[in-house]
Every structure is written in structure tokens, then in C-alpha cells.
Amino acid sequence: MIKSTRGRWLLLFLGVLVFAYGLSACGGGAVNQPPRGTLSASQLSQPTDINAPVGATIRFSATWFDPDGGNVIAHLEFGDGNSYDFPPGSVSGQVDHTYTARGTFQAILQLTDDDSTPTVPIYVNGDPNHRIIIDNRIPVPIISANPTFGNRPLTVTFDGGNSYDPDDTS
């Protein structure tokens, strides 16, 4: 019976030792929380319209933090193959991006904290279905007639020389 009691005390001691080591290795037993953030986007010339023409510049504004008080690495993917890394140690930022091709794009802010939490995706306006649509706008016809009145038969000359393409950046 004494041998059995010693074995139990030894197992109990080892169990407490392993538990205590586990707590210290995990930062005192606290559960690591993922970073949190926000992302918004607006077209510089029309803040409420994200159906923009080719060559449009979109402003992205982001904020982020780690509820555990650690540092966060913030990486913004524009959805067109380009990306931007916000400066280390910052907690917010703005960046302008020009889309140079037609398409439908999804911008995602990727947040990673310094406690090895898996990367957290943050979508524009918190909506994983939000898309930025870059398309070609229709030309604007401006037509004048000369003369605009007179006796029949009337020969009229039409001029469309003031028509323009709103997407032409040249």
C-alpha cells in the first residue's frame, strides 16, 4: 500500500509540473486572440462610387489592433496582383491604388499578430462579397447643328467634334 501511495504522489507531482510548464509556455494560460481591423475604399473623385473607370484611383483606409496588445503586420491585397505592406508598428493607414485594367476585384486586408495567430482577412466594409468594378464608361456625344432653323429645303451641317471619352487619360 505504501508503494502505491508514493506512485500516486509522484504522478500528481508530475501532473502539476507539466500543467505549470504548459501555462508558462503559453503566456500564463491566456488564449491568444486574433487581430481585428476595418477596411474601407472610395473613389477619390466620387467617394460613394466603386464602379470606376480604368485608370481610377481608389483610396483604401484601414485600422487594426491586437486585443492582446501585441504588434500587427498589415498587408493589403488590391485583388489585381498588386499589394501594399503598411509600415511596421502602425495601427492605421491610407493608401491610394490605381487600377490599370478592366475587371472585378476584391481587396483584402491581411492581419497577422506577433503571437503566430493565423492570418485574419478583413474585407472592404466588412463584407466578403464586396467587389471593386473597373470598367470602361461610354463616350459622351456632344452634337451641334448649323443652322438650327430656316426655310425648306434646309441644308444642315452636324458637328460631333466636342464629343469625348471620359476614360481617355491622355
C-alpha positions in Angstrom: 0.0 0.0 0.0 2.8 2.5 0.7 4.4 1.8 -2.7 1.1 2.6 -4.3 0.7 5.9 -2.4 4.2 7.0 -3.4 3.3 6.3 -7.1 0.2 8.4 -6.8 2.1 11.3 -5.3 4.7 11.1 -7.9 2.1 11.1 -10.7 0.3 14.0 -9.1 3.6 15.9 -8.8 4.5 15.3 -12.4 1.0 16.3 -13.5 1.2 19.6 -11.6 4.7 20.2 -13.0 3.6 19.6 -16.6 0.5 21.8 -16.1 2.6 24.7 -14.7 5.1 24.4 -17.5 2.3 24.5 -20.0 0.9 27.7 -18.5 4.2 29.4 -18.6 4.9 28.3 -22.2 1.6 29.7 -23.3 1.9 33.1 -21.7 0.3 32.4 -18.4 -2.6 30.5 -19.8 -4.3 33.3 -21.7 -5.7 32.4 -25.1 -4.2 34.3 -28.0 -6.9 36.4 -29.7 -6.7 37.2 -33.4 -6.1 40.8 -34.6 -9.1 42.9 -35.5 -9.4 45.7 -38.1 -11.5 47.6 -40.6 -11.1 48.4 -44.3 -12.9 50.9 -46.5 -12.5 52.1 -50.1 -13.6 55.1 -52.0 -13.0 56.6 -55.5 -11.2 59.8 -55.0 -13.4 61.8 -57.4 -16.6 60.1 -56.3 -16.4 58.8 -52.7 -19.6 56.7 -52.9 -19.0 55.0 -56.3 -16.8 52.0 -56.6 -17.9 51.2 -60.2 -14.9 53.1 -61.5 -13.3 53.6 -64.9 -9.9 52.1 -66.0 -7.2 54.4 -64.5 -9.3 55.3 -61.5 -7.5 55.8 -58.2 -9.2 54.2 -55.2 -8.3 55.3 -51.7 -8.1 52.5 -49.1 -8.3 53.3 -45.4 -7.5 50.7 -42.8 -7.3 50.4 -39.0 -6.1 47.4 -37.0 -5.2 46.3 -33.4 -4.2 43.2 -31.4 -6.6 42.7 -28.4 -3.6 41.0 -26.7 -1.6 44.2 -27.0 1.0 42.8 -29.5 2.1 44.1 -32.8 0.2 43.5 -36.0 1.5 43.1 -39.6 -0.9 44.6 -42.0 -0.8 43.6 -45.7 -3.3 44.9 -48.2 -4.0 42.9 -51.4 -5.8 45.0 -54.1 -7.0 42.0 -56.0 -5.2 42.8 -59.2 -1.9 41.2 -58.3 -0.6 44.3 -56.5 -0.3 44.7 -52.8 1.0 47.1 -50.1 2.6 46.5 -46.7 1.7 49.1 -44.1 4.7 50.3 -42.0 5.6 48.1 -39.1 4.3 49.3 -35.7 1.5 51.4 -37.3 -2.2 50.9 -36.3 -3.8 52.6 -39.3 -3.1 53.9 -42.7 -4.3 55.1 -46.1 -3.0 54.1 -49.5 -4.1 55.1 -53.0 -4.1 52.4 -55.7 -4.8 52.9 -59.4 -6.4 50.1 -61.3 -5.0 49.9 -64.8 -7.2 47.2 -66.3 -10.8 46.3 -66.5 -12.1 43.7 -64.1 -13.8 42.9 -60.9 -11.5 43.0 -57.9 -11.7 42.1 -54.2 -9.4 44.0 -51.9 -8.5 42.2 -48.7 -6.5 43.4 -45.6 -4.5 40.5 -44.2 -3.7 40.9 -40.5 -1.1 38.8 -38.6 -0.1 39.3 -35.0 3.2 38.6 -33.4 1.8 35.6 -31.5 1.5 33.4 -34.6 -2.2 33.6 -34.8 -3.4 32.6 -38.3 -3.8 35.5 -40.7 -7.1 37.2 -40.4 -8.8 38.5 -43.6 -10.6 41.9 -43.4 -12.9 42.8 -46.3 -14.0 46.2 -47.6 -16.8 47.4 -45.3 -16.7 44.1 -43.5 -18.4 42.4 -46.5 -16.7 39.3 -48.0 -18.9 39.9 -51.1 -17.8 43.5 -51.8 -16.2 44.0 -55.1 -14.5 46.9 -56.9 -15.6 47.0 -60.5 -13.3 48.7 -63.0 -15.0 49.2 -66.4 -15.0 51.4 -69.5 -17.5 54.2 -69.5 -19.5 55.0 -72.6 -18.3 58.0 -74.7 -20.2 61.3 -74.2 -21.7 62.6 -77.5 -21.9 66.4 -78.0 -23.5 67.2 -81.3 -24.2 70.7 -82.7 -26.2 71.6 -85.8 -25.8 74.6 -88.0 -28.1 76.2 -89.0 -30.8 75.2 -86.5 -33.7 76.8 -88.3 -34.5 78.1 -91.8 -36.7 77.6 -94.9 -37.1 74.3 -96.7 -35.1 72.7 -98.2 -32.6 73.3 -95.4 -29.0 72.0 -95.6 -27.8 71.3 -92.1 -24.2 70.6 -91.0 -23.7 68.4 -87.9 -20.6 68.6 -85.8 -19.6 66.0 -83.2 -16.1 67.4 -82.6 -16.8 68.2 -78.9 -17.7 64.6 -78.1 -15.2 62.9 -75.7 -14.3 59.7 -74.0 -14.4 60.1 -70.2 -11.9 57.2 -69.8 -9.3 58.8 -72.0 -6.4 59.9 -69.7 -4.1 61.1 -72.5 
